[in-house]
Amino acid sequence: MDFPNLLVFSVLGTILIASFTSQALANQMTGILVPTRDEANPVFSGVRFITLKYQPGSPLSNSLNGKSEHITFNLKGTEPGMSNVISAFNQAIATQKQSPVRILNASLSYSADIIGQQDTAQLSYKVDFKPTISKYVLDPNSPQGVVVDLDWRSISINGPLMVDAPKYGNMNINYPIGLLQVTTPNLAQKFLNSQASAIMRDPLLNFQTLGIPMDRWHFLFDPTGSVAGAAGSGYVEQGGAKAVSVYSLGESSFREGTFAEQVRDATATIDNSQVSIRSSTPPPSAQMQLAGFSKIQKSGNNELAFVSAQAPAGTVTATGGFPLQVLLVLGGMMGAVAVFVLVKARK
């Protein structure tokens, strides 16, 4: 390999590894899609932090000062309540995105903490939903490549999700109030009856920010798959495609813009004492890998990808700019739109 190519791959590898490392801190979605299989196992992570500030010696302070509670459990698809979770995701995909993608099975991991002090308490949440999805291939025989649906990535589960939590029984894993309902039920009811009710019912499994257009995601094309594999992303040659297209969301730049945390504030009265509530959701963060060379196509608010096993002849994998960008050279735009209308009509 000559020096220019070596330099390109060195820089590409550095950026990929940095991307994988940063995404691991607050992933909201990761997934590897292999079009020839039409089945994948993405991971959706709902993360939230809620800070309560109150007067020392107040009834709320007396309830939470010194409290240290940690809840964690894992559920498989066959366990009580999981069928409702899977059904809720399938319904959201169908109604919010009109997508044919369906979840066949899933597992779930829930982790939450309450750390109370004299004048503040911190509530933290992380819910990992790990489905097996299918039917994301809309057309396997398009002249431009296999047509892959990408709209399913940005849904919101708006209602309560009740599961049978080990040691805690029936528990709502989708609302922040669920943590308080199984640890301090009387206090939970007071929050629900206060001005903080909206924050305490704000869904944890809300991934609408992942609907940011794909042209604002970093796009790197690895023609051999070797860089992605070396970066520890879990990618191996799959479905006959040695190449891999990597889309990453979350790093701010001039082209992609700035991604900020989502903050909600409220003030409530609990037991005749004022409490300030701040809810914080990390900035959108995601990574999607497609086995093969991909080209994003948009029509209105809908997005899909045309994926081929190999890049077209003459494709340049990186430019001299920073961040690296792939020069997308697939033609047939009008044909692509025609395919889009056709496959959407089949849903």
Secondary structure, DSSP 8 states (H G I E B T S, - for coil): --HHHHHHHHHHHHHHHHHHHHHTTS-SEEEEE-TTTTEE--EEEEEEEEEEEE-TTSHHHHHHTT-EEEEEEEE-TTSTTHHHHHHHHHHHHHHHH----EEEEEEEEEEEEEEE-SSEEEEEEEEEEEEEEE--EEETT-TTSEEEE-GGGS-B--S--EEEETTTEEEESSSTHHHHHHH-HHHHHHHHTSTTHHHHTS-S-B-GGGGS-GGGSEEEEESSSHHHHHTTS----BTTB--EEEEEE---BTTTB----EEEEEEEEETTEEEEEEEEE----EEEEEESEEEEEEETTEEEEEEESS--TT--S--SSSS---------HHHHHHHHHHHHHT-
